[in-house]
Each structure stands twice: as C-alpha cells, then as structure tokens.
C-alpha cells in the first residue's frame, strides 16, 4: 500500500472516530468514490484504468467544477476538466490557484509533481491552424496522463510539401494523432506513408457541405488507407485517451 493510500485511510478513520463521516461514506471512499450532492467523483480511475479522471465541464457550473476538482486535489489525483468556457475557467482559477486554464483548448488542469512516463513517443499532428482548439484539448489530456507529445501543426494536404518536410520526424514516433477538418484527407495520406498506429480526429471546421464535421467523419471512416482508428468530431480528449492505452502497453 503506498503512503498516499495509507494516509487517506488514517484520515478516514480519524474522521469516523470524531463522528464527521459515516460508515457508508467510508465504504464509498475505500471503493474509490467521493460523493457530492450532485456527483460521485471517481478517485480510483487512475489506479483502475491507468487514466486520470476527467470532468466534462460543459453543463456544469463553476461551483460544481470547483467542488469536484477540490476532491481530486485532496487525493493528489491529476485534474482535467474539458469544455470549460472562459468565464467559468477564470472563476475556477480565482478560487483554486493551482488550476491552469487553456483558453484555446478550453481545459482546466493540474498535474502532480511526477516525472513523465514518455516524452516525444506520441505526436499530435494538425492539418490547419483552425484545428488547434482540438489539438490543445488532446495535448493537455496526454500531458495530464504523463505522456508529453511532440507536435506538428499546419501541414495539411493543401500544401503537401509541408507534410513531406515533416515526414522523417513523423515516422519516428510510436503513435500518431492526426487532426483535420474540411474533407479530412490528412490521416489517410499519413496512413499510406507510415506504419504506426494512427488515431484520426475529424473537426467541425469547414464550409457548408462539410456539415460541421459530418463529412470529415464519414471520409475518415471510409478511408482507403486501412487500419485507421477514428474518434468522434472534435474529440481531442478521446483521441488522447486511446493513445494513452496504446502507449502504456507498447
């Protein structure tokens, strides 16, 4: 049993002796659940799955996010909150100074002091600058899970020479996350040139017939380059989690 778990159990027993916590609450805590009036915080997700707990911020108010992330911080768990708008992000950071807000990726995060598992084994690749909001969510998710990615931005198929310039470096990573909007061609091109596992992320960036990412999603699912893993539209978080599972087993 590690020191963190031991200290946590001692704290629970002391609170039970003082009458500030019930028997049922102790059981929930030991089962990895920190119960709030509006949420059951999964404080054992990292031990169980290898991935940090994540809070979906859209639809939650700042007070709820603050309460949930405070529970995670008390347990010294990594903190990741996705889809947080600027006003909620600012309010959360005012109350909890340890949180960092990324306005482009719309994430709140806190990472305990621990060495990275891997550095530059996974690359996050963007077709265009307009896709960076998805890339930033992906990068933060990877980093919270202690995998520090390399990045290659704005190398889409509208100028293939940009991709070819980056190709020697791209071929050295273990896992590639490829993000694109419009017709979503970049993952197929890279999959025809590289042997690594590739996770394709369609974005909602494009003109009318692009249908807010539906066209891109269908194009990636219909790729002629076999073996692509495709996640949902704008799902940088899901792509990063898939990569973490690959990296932790490679």
C-alpha positions as CSV (number, residue, x, y, z in Angstrom):
1,X,0.0,0.0,0.0
2,X,1.5,3.4,-1.0
3,X,1.9,6.2,1.5
4,X,-0.9,8.3,-0.1
5,X,-3.4,5.5,0.4
6,X,-2.2,4.8,3.9
7,X,-2.6,8.5,4.9
8,X,-6.0,8.6,3.3
9,X,-7.2,5.6,5.4
10,X,-5.8,7.1,8.6
11,X,-7.7,10.3,7.8
12,X,-11.0,8.5,7.2
13,X,-10.6,6.5,10.5
14,X,-9.9,9.7,12.4
15,X,-13.0,11.4,10.9
16,X,-15.1,8.4,11.7
17,X,-13.9,8.4,15.3
18,X,-14.8,12.1,15.5
19,X,-18.2,11.5,14.1
20,X,-17.8,13.7,11.0
21,X,-18.1,10.8,8.5
22,X,-20.5,7.9,8.4
23,X,-19.7,4.2,7.9
24,X,-21.4,4.3,4.4
25,X,-19.1,7.3,3.4
26,X,-16.0,5.3,4.5
27,X,-17.1,2.4,2.3
28,X,-17.6,4.7,-0.7
29,X,-14.2,6.3,-0.2
30,X,-12.4,3.0,0.1
31,X,-14.3,1.9,-3.1
32,X,-12.9,4.9,-4.9
33,X,-15.9,7.2,-4.8
34,X,-16.0,10.6,-3.2
35,X,-19.7,11.5,-3.0
36,X,-21.0,15.0,-3.5
37,X,-24.7,16.1,-3.6
38,X,-24.6,16.3,-7.4
39,X,-21.7,13.9,-8.4
40,X,-19.9,10.7,-7.5
41,X,-16.2,11.5,-8.1
42,X,-14.2,8.6,-9.3
43,X,-11.0,8.9,-7.3
44,X,-9.8,5.4,-8.2
45,X,-10.0,5.7,-12.0
46,X,-6.2,6.1,-12.4
47,X,-5.4,3.1,-10.3
48,X,-8.1,1.0,-12.1
49,X,-7.6,2.0,-15.7
50,X,-4.3,3.9,-15.8
51,X,-6.0,7.1,-17.0
52,X,-6.7,10.2,-14.9
53,X,-10.3,11.0,-14.0
54,X,-11.8,13.6,-16.4
55,X,-14.6,16.1,-15.7
56,X,-16.8,17.2,-18.6
57,X,-17.2,20.9,-17.9
58,X,-20.0,21.7,-20.4
59,X,-23.3,21.9,-18.5
60,X,-21.6,22.2,-15.1
61,X,-21.4,25.5,-13.3
62,X,-18.2,26.8,-11.7
63,X,-19.3,25.9,-8.2
64,X,-19.8,22.2,-9.2
65,X,-16.4,22.1,-11.1
66,X,-14.7,23.7,-8.0
67,X,-16.2,21.1,-5.7
68,X,-15.3,18.1,-7.9
69,X,-11.7,19.3,-8.6
70,X,-11.2,20.0,-4.9
71,X,-12.0,16.4,-4.1
72,X,-9.5,15.2,-6.7
73,X,-6.8,17.7,-5.4
74,X,-7.3,16.4,-1.9
75,X,-6.5,12.9,-3.1
76,X,-3.5,14.3,-5.1
77,X,-5.1,13.0,-8.3
78,X,-4.4,14.7,-11.6
79,X,-7.1,17.1,-12.6
80,X,-8.5,17.5,-16.1
81,X,-11.7,19.4,-16.9
82,X,-12.7,19.7,-20.6
83,X,-15.1,22.0,-22.4
84,X,-14.8,24.9,-20.0
85,X,-15.7,28.4,-21.3
86,X,-13.6,31.4,-20.4
87,X,-15.8,32.9,-17.7
88,X,-16.1,29.6,-15.8
89,X,-12.4,29.0,-16.3
90,X,-11.5,32.3,-14.8
91,X,-13.8,31.8,-11.8
92,X,-12.4,28.4,-11.1
93,X,-8.8,29.7,-11.2
94,X,-9.7,32.5,-8.9
95,X,-11.0,30.0,-6.3
96,X,-8.3,27.3,-6.9
97,X,-5.0,28.9,-7.6
98,X,-3.4,25.6,-8.5
99,X,-5.6,25.1,-11.6
100,X,-4.3,26.2,-15.1
101,X,-6.7,27.3,-17.8
102,X,-6.1,26.9,-21.5
103,X,-8.5,29.2,-23.4
104,X,-7.8,27.6,-26.8
105,X,-8.3,24.0,-25.7
106,X,-10.9,25.1,-23.1
107,X,-9.4,22.9,-20.4
108,X,-8.6,23.2,-16.7
109,X,-5.8,21.1,-15.4
110,X,-3.5,20.4,-12.5
111,X,-0.6,17.8,-12.7
112,X,1.0,16.5,-9.5
113,X,4.8,16.7,-9.5
114,X,5.8,13.4,-11.1
115,X,8.1,12.5,-14.0
116,X,6.6,11.9,-17.5
117,X,6.1,8.3,-18.5
118,X,7.1,9.2,-22.1
119,X,8.3,12.2,-24.0
120,X,8.0,12.5,-27.8
121,X,6.7,9.0,-28.3
122,X,3.3,10.3,-29.5
123,X,2.8,13.1,-32.0
124,X,-0.2,15.4,-32.3
125,X,-0.5,16.5,-35.9
126,X,-2.8,19.2,-37.2
127,X,-3.9,19.8,-40.8
128,X,-4.6,23.5,-40.2
129,X,-4.3,26.3,-37.6
130,X,-8.1,26.3,-37.3
131,X,-7.9,22.8,-35.9
132,X,-5.7,23.8,-32.9
133,X,-8.6,24.0,-30.4
134,X,-8.9,20.2,-30.8
135,X,-5.2,19.7,-30.7
136,X,-4.9,21.7,-27.4
137,X,-7.5,19.5,-25.7
138,X,-5.6,16.5,-26.9
139,X,-2.2,17.8,-25.8
140,X,-3.5,18.7,-22.3
141,X,-5.1,15.3,-21.9
142,X,-1.9,13.5,-22.9
143,X,0.2,15.7,-20.6
144,X,-2.1,15.2,-17.6
145,X,-1.7,11.4,-18.2
146,X,2.1,12.0,-18.2
147,X,2.8,11.5,-21.9
148,X,4.4,14.6,-23.3
149,X,3.7,14.8,-27.1
150,X,5.6,16.2,-30.0
151,X,3.6,18.5,-32.2
152,X,3.4,19.2,-36.0
153,X,0.9,21.9,-36.9
154,X,-0.4,23.3,-40.2
155,X,0.8,20.5,-42.5
156,X,-2.5,19.7,-44.3
157,X,-2.9,18.4,-47.8
158,X,-3.4,21.8,-49.4
159,X,0.4,22.0,-49.4
160,X,1.8,18.5,-49.4
161,X,5.4,19.8,-49.3
162,X,4.8,20.8,-45.7
163,X,3.9,17.3,-44.8
164,X,6.8,15.8,-46.7
165,X,9.2,18.2,-44.9
166,X,7.9,16.9,-41.5
167,X,7.6,13.2,-42.6
168,X,11.1,12.0,-41.5
169,X,10.3,13.2,-37.9
170,X,6.7,11.9,-38.0
171,X,7.9,8.4,-38.9
172,X,9.9,8.1,-35.7
173,X,7.0,8.3,-33.2
174,X,5.2,5.3,-31.8
175,X,1.7,6.7,-32.1
176,X,0.2,9.4,-34.3
177,X,-2.9,11.5,-33.6
178,X,-3.9,13.3,-36.8
179,X,-6.4,16.1,-36.6
180,X,-8.2,17.5,-39.7
181,X,-11.3,19.3,-40.9
182,X,-12.6,20.0,-44.4
183,X,-12.5,16.7,-46.3
184,X,-10.4,15.1,-43.7
185,X,-7.7,13.8,-46.1
186,X,-4.6,14.1,-43.9
187,X,-5.0,10.9,-41.8
188,X,-5.4,8.8,-45.0
189,X,-2.3,10.3,-46.5
190,X,-0.2,9.8,-43.4
191,X,-1.6,6.2,-43.0
192,X,-0.3,5.5,-46.6
193,X,3.2,6.7,-45.6
194,X,3.7,5.5,-42.0
195,X,3.4,2.2,-40.1
196,X,2.5,3.4,-36.7
197,X,-1.0,3.3,-35.1
198,X,-2.9,6.3,-36.3
199,X,-5.8,7.9,-34.4
200,X,-7.8,10.2,-36.7
201,X,-9.8,13.2,-35.3
202,X,-12.4,14.9,-37.5
203,X,-13.0,18.6,-36.6
204,X,-16.0,20.8,-37.1
205,X,-14.0,23.2,-39.2
206,X,-15.1,23.6,-42.9
207,X,-17.6,25.2,-45.3
208,X,-21.3,24.3,-45.8
209,X,-21.1,20.9,-47.4
210,X,-18.7,19.9,-44.6
211,X,-21.8,19.8,-42.3
212,X,-20.0,20.7,-39.1
213,X,-17.7,17.7,-39.3
214,X,-20.1,15.0,-40.5
215,X,-18.4,15.0,-44.0
216,X,-15.0,14.7,-42.4
217,X,-16.1,11.9,-40.1
218,X,-17.5,9.9,-42.9
219,X,-14.4,10.5,-45.0
220,X,-12.1,9.2,-42.3
221,X,-14.4,6.2,-41.6
222,X,-14.3,5.5,-45.3
223,X,-10.5,5.9,-45.7
224,X,-8.8,3.8,-48.3
225,X,-5.8,3.5,-46.0
226,X,-6.6,0.6,-43.8
227,X,-6.1,0.5,-40.1
228,X,-7.2,4.0,-39.0
229,X,-8.8,4.4,-35.6
230,X,-11.4,7.3,-35.9
231,X,-12.9,9.1,-32.9
232,X,-15.8,11.5,-32.8
233,X,-15.9,15.0,-34.1
234,X,-13.7,17.5,-32.2
235,X,-12.9,14.7,-29.7
236,X,-9.3,15.5,-28.9
237,X,-9.9,14.1,-25.4
238,X,-11.0,10.7,-26.7
239,X,-8.0,10.5,-29.2
240,X,-5.6,11.2,-26.4
241,X,-7.1,8.5,-24.2
242,X,-6.8,6.0,-27.0
243,X,-3.2,6.9,-27.4
244,X,-2.5,6.6,-23.7
245,X,-3.9,3.0,-23.8
246,X,-1.5,2.2,-26.8
247,X,1.5,3.9,-25.1
248,X,1.0,2.2,-21.8
249,X,1.0,-1.3,-23.4
250,X,3.7,-0.7,-26.1
